[in-house]
């Protein structure tokens, strides 16, 4: 799915989703239960860091 280096991964608080951020400007949303890619989120910048809010309702993607 990613076309470049994965720089960050984060697991949801309920451990059902995994988010992967890459230098290819994409965030992958993966199902941990069914082991497949649910969707891809496109960004305008390379993803260096992903952070999930404490409540688990917001995902922040950072380039630098």
C-alpha positions as CSV (number, residue, x, y, z in Angstrom):
1,X,0.0,0.0,0.0
2,X,2.7,2.6,0.9
3,X,5.0,3.6,-1.8
4,X,7.7,5.0,0.5
5,X,9.1,4.6,4.1
6,X,6.6,4.2,6.9
7,X,7.7,6.8,9.5
8,X,5.0,6.3,12.2
9,X,2.4,3.8,13.4
10,X,-0.2,4.2,16.1
11,X,-2.7,1.8,17.6
12,X,-6.2,2.9,18.5
13,X,-7.1,2.8,22.2
14,X,-9.4,-0.2,21.7
15,X,-6.7,-1.9,19.7
16,X,-9.0,-2.5,16.7
17,X,-7.3,0.0,14.3
18,X,-3.7,0.6,13.3
19,X,-2.7,3.8,11.6
20,X,0.4,4.0,9.4
21,X,1.9,7.2,8.2
22,X,4.4,7.4,5.4
23,X,6.7,9.7,3.4
24,X,4.4,8.9,0.4
25,X,1.9,11.4,1.9
26,X,-0.6,8.7,2.9
27,X,-2.1,7.4,6.1
28,X,-3.2,3.8,6.1
29,X,-6.1,2.7,8.3
30,X,-5.9,-1.0,9.1
31,X,-8.2,-3.4,10.8
32,X,-6.4,-5.3,13.5
33,X,-9.2,-7.9,13.8
34,X,-9.5,-8.8,10.1
35,X,-5.9,-7.9,9.1
36,X,-6.7,-5.7,6.0
37,X,-6.4,-2.1,4.8
38,X,-9.7,-0.3,5.4
39,X,-8.9,2.9,3.7
40,X,-6.1,5.3,2.7
41,X,-6.1,9.0,3.7
42,X,-4.2,11.3,1.3
43,X,-2.3,14.3,2.7
44,X,-0.5,17.2,1.2
45,X,2.8,16.5,3.0
46,X,5.0,13.6,4.0
47,X,3.9,12.0,7.3
48,X,6.6,11.9,9.9
49,X,4.5,11.5,13.1
50,X,1.0,10.3,13.9
51,X,-0.6,11.0,17.3
52,X,-4.0,9.9,18.5
53,X,-5.9,12.0,21.0
54,X,-6.4,10.7,24.5
55,X,-10.1,10.0,23.7
56,X,-9.1,8.3,20.5
57,X,-11.4,10.5,18.4
58,X,-8.7,12.6,16.5
59,X,-5.7,11.6,14.6
60,X,-3.0,14.2,14.1
61,X,-0.5,13.8,11.2
62,X,2.7,15.9,11.4
63,X,5.3,16.5,8.7
64,X,8.2,18.0,10.8
